[in-house]
Amino acid sequence: MGRINQRRGSRAPVTMSAVCRTDTGRQGEVTIVDLTAEGCRIFTKALPLSEGLKLRIRPQNFESLPGLVRWVSGGFAGIEFDKPLYGPVADHLIKAFSAGR
């Protein structure tokens, strides 16, 4: 679990509903609980995830984001996006879905 703290930027707490589809064909609802331009942490009760799994996350009213599961712990998973989000887009999502709002 040492990889959890190896991210480039600090993650901002958010609450965003999203649909996650794995490359193995499984799909389920997840909640994005924090976000940076490079990735996010998600929570799911129903979708089994494992380290190294490729997937696509589609937040509500947003394009699908391809990524890779970097770690899994309990119902949480850390996702690294294939390509970082454009900075202003990440900032907008963080502001619009801030967990503290």
Residue frames as a rotation matrix with the C-alpha (Angstrom) as fourth column:
MET 1
0.560 0.828 0.000 0.00
0.828 -0.560 0.000 0.00
0.000 0.000 -1.000 0.00
GLY 2
-0.172 -0.723 -0.669 3.03
0.600 -0.616 0.511 2.32
-0.781 -0.313 0.540 -0.19
ARG 3
-0.687 -0.091 0.721 1.93
0.710 -0.294 0.640 3.50
0.153 0.951 0.267 -3.62
ILE 4
0.372 0.922 -0.108 -1.01
0.924 -0.356 0.139 5.40
0.090 -0.152 -0.984 -2.11
ASN 5
0.653 -0.124 -0.747 1.24
0.310 -0.856 0.413 8.28
-0.691 -0.501 -0.521 -1.06
GLN 6
-0.399 -0.884 0.244 3.23
0.575 -0.034 0.817 8.49
-0.714 0.467 0.522 -4.30
ARG 7
0.490 0.650 0.581 0.88
0.866 -0.286 -0.411 10.87
-0.101 0.704 -0.703 -6.13
ARG 8
-0.396 -0.696 0.600 2.15
0.800 -0.582 -0.147 14.07
0.451 0.422 0.787 -7.74
GLY 9
-0.615 0.254 0.746 -0.43
-0.296 -0.952 0.080 16.48
0.731 -0.172 0.661 -6.34
SER 10
-0.917 0.364 0.161 -2.69
-0.073 0.244 -0.967 16.61
-0.392 -0.899 -0.198 -3.34
ARG 11
-0.671 0.728 0.140 -6.16
0.569 0.384 0.727 15.32
0.476 0.567 -0.672 -3.97
ALA 12
-0.804 0.492 0.333 -9.20
-0.569 -0.799 -0.193 17.52
0.171 -0.345 0.923 -3.45
PRO 13
-0.776 0.573 0.264 -12.22
0.299 0.702 -0.647 15.96
-0.556 -0.423 -0.716 -1.72
VAL 14
-0.663 0.632 -0.400 -15.23
-0.729 -0.425 0.537 15.71
0.169 0.648 0.743 -4.03
THR 15
-0.435 0.591 0.679 -18.46
0.018 0.760 -0.650 13.74
-0.900 -0.270 -0.342 -4.23
MET 16
-0.313 0.256 -0.915 -19.24
-0.930 -0.278 0.241 12.74
-0.192 0.926 0.325 -7.82
SER 17
0.397 0.475 0.785 -21.41
-0.177 0.879 -0.443 9.90
-0.900 0.037 0.434 -9.06
ALA 18
-0.219 -0.500 -0.838 -19.91
-0.955 -0.067 0.289 8.01
-0.201 0.863 -0.463 -11.97
VAL 19
0.920 0.361 0.155 -20.26
-0.302 0.902 -0.309 4.82
-0.251 0.237 0.939 -13.98
CYS 20
-0.117 -0.992 0.045 -17.18
-0.842 0.123 0.526 2.63
-0.527 0.024 -0.849 -14.18
ARG 21
0.933 0.328 -0.145 -16.63
-0.351 0.752 -0.558 0.02
-0.074 0.571 0.817 -16.90
THR 22
0.155 -0.915 0.374 -13.68
-0.393 0.290 0.873 -2.36
-0.906 -0.282 -0.315 -16.70
ASP 23
-0.310 -0.369 -0.877 -11.85
-0.950 0.089 0.298 -3.83
-0.032 0.925 -0.378 -19.68
THR 24
-0.988 -0.004 0.156 -13.18
-0.017 0.996 -0.083 -7.20
-0.155 -0.084 -0.984 -18.53
GLY 25
-0.619 0.781 0.080 -16.72
0.170 0.033 0.985 -5.97
0.767 0.623 -0.153 -19.30
ARG 26
-0.191 0.549 -0.814 -17.99
0.981 0.141 -0.135 -5.37
0.040 -0.824 -0.565 -15.77
GLN 27
-0.482 0.124 0.867 -19.85
0.138 -0.967 0.214 -2.14
0.865 0.223 0.449 -15.09
GLY 28
0.069 0.556 -0.828 -21.12
0.966 0.171 0.195 -0.46
0.250 -0.813 -0.525 -11.96
GLU 29
0.746 0.255 0.615 -21.87
0.091 -0.954 0.286 2.75
0.659 -0.158 -0.735 -10.11
VAL 30
-0.129 -0.797 -0.590 -18.98
0.949 0.074 -0.307 4.33
0.289 -0.599 0.747 -8.20
THR 31
0.957 0.274 -0.100 -18.47
0.291 -0.907 0.303 7.52
-0.007 -0.319 -0.948 -6.24
ILE 32
0.039 -0.939 0.341 -15.41
0.549 -0.265 -0.793 9.64
0.835 0.218 0.505 -6.94
VAL 33
0.751 0.276 -0.600 -14.32
0.656 -0.213 0.724 10.83
0.073 -0.937 -0.341 -3.48
ASP 34
0.403 -0.573 -0.714 -11.21
-0.023 -0.786 0.618 12.81
-0.915 -0.232 -0.330 -4.37
LEU 35
0.797 0.039 0.603 -9.63
0.597 0.099 -0.796 14.10
-0.091 0.994 0.056 -7.55
THR 36
-0.039 -0.756 -0.654 -6.50
-0.063 -0.651 0.757 15.57
-0.997 0.071 -0.022 -9.14
ALA 37
0.343 0.084 -0.936 -5.68
-0.897 -0.266 -0.353 16.16
-0.279 0.960 -0.016 -12.79
GLU 38
-0.546 -0.721 -0.426 -3.68
-0.808 0.587 0.040 12.89
0.221 0.367 -0.904 -12.74
GLY 39
-0.683 0.281 -0.674 -6.25
0.198 0.960 0.199 10.61
0.703 0.002 -0.711 -11.10
CYS 40
-0.024 0.757 0.653 -8.86
-0.798 -0.408 0.443 9.98
0.602 -0.510 0.614 -8.47
ARG 41
-0.988 -0.071 0.139 -9.96
-0.144 0.762 -0.631 7.79
-0.061 -0.644 -0.763 -5.59
ILE 42
-0.272 0.934 -0.230 -13.25
-0.621 0.013 0.784 5.99
0.735 0.356 0.577 -5.98
PHE 43
-0.713 0.195 0.673 -15.55
-0.508 0.518 -0.688 4.07
-0.483 -0.833 -0.270 -3.67
THR 44
-0.168 0.700 -0.694 -17.69
-0.776 0.340 0.531 1.14
0.608 0.628 0.486 -4.78
LYS 45
-0.104 0.221 0.970 -19.58
-0.808 0.549 -0.212 -1.59
-0.579 -0.806 0.122 -2.94
ALA 46
0.650 0.620 0.439 -20.53
-0.267 0.728 -0.632 -3.74
-0.711 0.293 0.639 -5.93
LEU 47
0.886 -0.310 -0.345 -17.77
-0.336 0.084 -0.938 -3.53
0.319 0.947 -0.029 -8.56
PRO 48
0.739 -0.668 0.089 -14.80
0.378 0.520 0.766 -5.84
-0.558 -0.532 0.637 -7.90
LEU 49
0.847 -0.530 -0.046 -11.54
-0.400 -0.578 -0.711 -4.08
0.350 0.621 -0.701 -8.78
SER 50
0.721 -0.692 -0.035 -7.92
0.573 0.567 0.592 -5.21
-0.390 -0.447 0.805 -8.65
GLU 51
0.263 -0.738 -0.622 -4.55
-0.280 -0.675 0.683 -3.51
-0.923 -0.005 -0.384 -9.00
GLY 52
-0.749 -0.660 0.063 -3.48
-0.066 0.169 0.983 -3.22
-0.660 0.732 -0.170 -12.65
LEU 53
-0.134 0.799 0.586 -7.04
0.856 0.391 -0.339 -3.38
-0.500 0.456 -0.736 -14.05
LYS 54
-0.988 -0.101 0.115 -7.76
0.149 -0.793 0.590 -1.02
0.032 0.600 0.799 -16.95
LEU 55
-0.176 0.974 -0.143 -11.08
0.903 0.102 -0.418 0.83
-0.393 -0.202 -0.897 -16.80
ARG 56
-0.661 0.122 0.740 -13.08
0.329 -0.840 0.432 3.83
0.674 0.529 0.515 -17.92
ILE 57
-0.474 0.508 -0.720 -14.80
0.740 -0.213 -0.638 6.18
-0.477 -0.835 -0.275 -15.49
ARG 58
-0.514 0.391 0.763 -17.63
0.483 -0.603 0.635 8.37
0.709 0.695 0.121 -16.71
PRO 59
-0.837 0.235 -0.494 -18.62
0.353 -0.459 -0.815 11.06
-0.418 -0.857 0.301 -14.20
GLN 60
0.159 0.985 0.073 -22.14
0.790 -0.082 -0.607 12.43
-0.592 0.154 -0.791 -14.52
ASN 61
0.935 0.343 -0.085 -22.46
0.207 -0.727 -0.654 14.75
-0.286 0.594 -0.752 -17.55
PHE 62
0.296 -0.906 -0.303 -18.81
-0.744 -0.417 0.521 14.26
-0.599 0.071 -0.798 -18.51
GLU 63
0.413 -0.243 -0.878 -16.72
-0.743 0.468 -0.479 12.32
0.527 0.850 0.013 -21.01
SER 64
0.988 -0.080 -0.130 -15.35
0.127 0.903 0.410 8.87
0.084 -0.422 0.903 -20.20
LEU 65
0.438 -0.879 0.191 -11.88
-0.894 -0.448 -0.012 8.87
0.096 -0.165 -0.982 -18.62
PRO 66
0.713 -0.241 -0.658 -9.62
0.063 0.957 -0.283 5.86
0.698 0.160 0.698 -19.26
GLY 67
0.261 -0.651 0.712 -7.33
-0.924 -0.383 -0.011 4.85
0.279 -0.655 -0.702 -16.43
LEU 68
-0.091 -0.436 -0.895 -5.55
-0.008 0.899 -0.437 2.16
0.996 -0.032 -0.086 -14.46
VAL 69
0.926 0.368 0.080 -6.24
-0.111 0.066 0.992 0.87
0.360 -0.927 0.102 -10.95
ARG 70
0.009 -0.985 0.171 -3.09
-0.460 -0.156 -0.874 1.56
0.888 -0.071 -0.454 -8.92
TRP 71
-0.964 -0.267 0.011 -4.28
-0.134 0.446 -0.885 0.25
0.231 -0.854 -0.466 -5.53
VAL 72
0.062 0.987 -0.151 -7.34
-0.169 0.159 0.973 -1.23
0.984 -0.035 0.177 -3.83
SER 73
-0.950 -0.284 -0.128 -8.22
0.075 0.188 -0.979 -1.13
0.302 -0.940 -0.158 -0.14
GLY 74
-0.552 0.831 -0.062 -11.64
0.205 0.064 -0.977 -2.14
-0.808 -0.552 -0.205 1.15
GLY 75
0.394 0.782 0.482 -14.22
0.752 0.027 -0.658 -0.50
-0.528 0.622 -0.578 -1.11
PHE 76
0.684 -0.203 -0.701 -11.76
-0.315 -0.948 -0.033 2.18
-0.658 0.244 -0.713 -2.26
ALA 77
0.383 -0.623 0.682 -9.44
0.864 0.503 -0.026 2.23
-0.327 0.599 0.731 -5.27
GLY 78
0.101 -0.458 -0.883 -6.87
-0.139 -0.886 0.443 4.70
-0.985 0.078 -0.153 -6.58
ILE 79
0.624 0.200 0.755 -7.11
0.691 0.309 -0.653 5.38
-0.364 0.930 0.055 -10.30
GLU 80
-0.367 -0.728 -0.580 -4.39
0.080 -0.645 0.760 6.94
-0.927 0.232 0.295 -12.46
PHE 81
0.715 0.648 -0.262 -5.80
-0.159 -0.215 -0.964 8.51
-0.681 0.731 -0.051 -15.63
ASP 82
0.421 -0.541 0.728 -4.14
0.866 0.477 -0.147 7.55
-0.268 0.692 0.670 -18.93
LYS 83
-0.366 -0.461 0.808 -3.83
0.614 -0.772 -0.163 11.28
0.699 0.437 0.566 -19.71
PRO 84
-0.729 0.095 -0.678 -4.07
0.573 -0.456 -0.681 14.00
-0.374 -0.885 0.278 -17.07
LEU 85
0.418 0.899 0.131 -7.15
0.891 -0.377 -0.252 16.19
-0.177 0.222 -0.959 -17.15
TYR 86
-0.144 -0.343 0.928 -6.66
0.504 -0.833 -0.229 19.66
0.852 0.435 0.293 -18.58
GLY 87
-0.848 -0.378 -0.371 -5.93
0.488 -0.283 -0.826 21.86
0.207 -0.882 0.424 -15.54
PRO 88
-0.790 0.589 0.167 -8.94
-0.608 -0.789 -0.092 24.21
0.078 -0.174 0.982 -15.84
VAL 89
0.014 0.803 -0.596 -11.25
-0.426 0.545 0.722 21.19
0.905 0.244 0.350 -16.33
ALA 90
-0.290 -0.195 -0.937 -9.92
0.662 0.667 -0.343 19.53
0.692 -0.719 -0.064 -13.17
ASP 91
-0.991 -0.109 -0.076 -10.29
0.131 -0.710 -0.692 22.83
0.022 -0.696 0.718 -11.28
HIS 92
-0.473 0.881 0.016 -13.89
-0.752 -0.414 0.513 23.21
0.458 0.231 0.858 -12.50
LEU 93
0.110 0.511 -0.853 -14.83
0.018 0.857 0.516 19.66
0.994 -0.072 0.085 -11.46
ILE 94
-0.593 -0.401 -0.698 -13.22
0.685 0.204 -0.699 20.10
0.423 -0.893 0.154 -8.04
LYS 95
-0.967 0.242 0.086 -15.08
-0.255 -0.874 -0.414 23.37
-0.025 -0.422 0.906 -7.48
ALA 96
-0.285 0.928 -0.240 -18.42
-0.752 -0.061 0.656 22.06
0.594 0.368 0.715 -8.79
PHE 97
0.476 0.474 -0.741 -18.32
-0.056 0.857 0.512 18.79
0.878 -0.202 0.435 -6.81
SER 98
-0.539 -0.739 0.405 -16.38
-0.422 -0.180 -0.889 19.86
0.730 -0.649 -0.215 -3.70
ALA 99
-0.222 0.417 -0.881 -17.23
0.634 0.748 0.194 17.65
0.740 -0.516 -0.431 -0.73
GLY 100
-0.674 -0.132 -0.727 -17.14
0.708 -0.398 -0.583 20.72
-0.212 -0.908 0.362 1.50
ARG 101
-0.907 0.302 0.295 -19.72
-0.108 -0.841 0.530 22.78
0.408 0.449 0.795 -0.39
